[in-house]
Amino acid sequence: MRAVPGKLFLWRRRIAIAARLTAAFGGGYVCTAALVGSGALLLTLLGGLPRSEAVTLSAMLGFVLYLLLLIWSFTEPKLWRVCALPLAGVLLGTALNYWLAPALTARTLVGY
């Protein structure tokens, strides 16, 4: 019995939709979390905000960022871009977190 070409296309389409959903929801969440953390550090160090206000402002902006990432991921026709942009955001946010965390610790120890 031969495989029907329509069924093969249907499975490929289902896998592509599942990959897009995973990249949109999972990748968008991880990207937003990384960028919210680094945004809070930037607001504390460069903006002069207290930590609690910086975290609150970053979290509120994170909701907007997550919504924009979700909308963009379902309007973008290429799946590789939907996977690449959250990955780039995660790498950027993580790099900023590792780079800025010692500065925040030093600032805390000095007593600012």
Helices and strands as residue ranges (DSSP letters): H 5-22, I 23-27, H 28-45, H 51-75, H 79-110
